[in-house]
Amino acid sequence: MANRRAITMISLSLLMGGAAAWMAGNWVQHAGRAEEVETVTVVAADIAIPFGTKVATRHLKTLSMPVEFVPPGSFTNIEEVVDRVAVQPIVAGEILMHGRFTESEDGSTLAALVSEKMRAVTVRVDDVIGVAGFLLPGNRVDVLAARREDGRRATAETILRDVKVLAVDQTAASEKNEPVIVRAVTLEVNPTQAEILVKSKEEGSIQLTLRNPLDDEVYVAIEAPKPEPVRHVAAPPPAPRPRAITVIRGTDVSTVKEQS
């Protein structure tokens, strides 16, 4: 009787142990198997793409990422990006978005950088006007105009604010931040601003001032109070001077003042 009970207990133990081993193996197998995630191919920058650069295949690479993390407006095919022009600097590894590029039609690369309803105007500059060579494509500047009135007194005023620099000399993209002596700067302005700029250039001289890229404040010039006009008060008429009468009696001479 005791042997039969022992055999039963051993059989149950072996059965339970086998079931536990099977369950553990099944759990490990399912836990180690990665869930299948739907992925999609996106285009990213393989190297940095400076502002104004026409994109080539060497600038690009593709990445696979979960479809739920793909940002809207991204490219999924390298051919969609090739020959477009970057309107903003692109860092290496960045996922490329439609809004950071523009179509490059026939003509110069610079023409593709000009925004809709805007114009590109080039002005001659020297080392001083060009902010000591630190102007780079993509910077924003204010334009000051100076002129002399009647050949004597000089006046200066800011005629344009927050103007975008499209190109420096004939370069619309720069990968270095070192100062470069330039001869011309191309600015993006609207037609009215273009007329103001050309007129001011003919009337006197212009100067460019470099803005901080985070500075979007519009400054309002505070005019100095005008002096009050001088009022000329008429002087009172002079008091009448008394007349003197000379009286001669023989050898005596006397003077008598006439009383009013």
Buried (B, 14 or more C-beta within 10 A) or exposed (E): EEEEEEEEEEEEEEEEEEEEEEEEEEEEEEEEEEEEEEBBBBBBBBEBBBBBBBBEEEBBBEBEBEEEEBEEEBBEEBEBBBBBBBBEBBEEEEBBBEEBBBEBEEEEBBEBBBEEEBBBBBBEBEEEBBBEBEBBBBBBBBBBBBBEEEEEEEEEEEBBBEBBBBBBBEBBBBEEEEBBEBEEBBBBBBEEBBEBBEEBBEEBBBBBEBBEEEEEEEEEEEEEEEEEEEEEEEEEEEEEEEEEEEEEEEEEEEEEEEEE
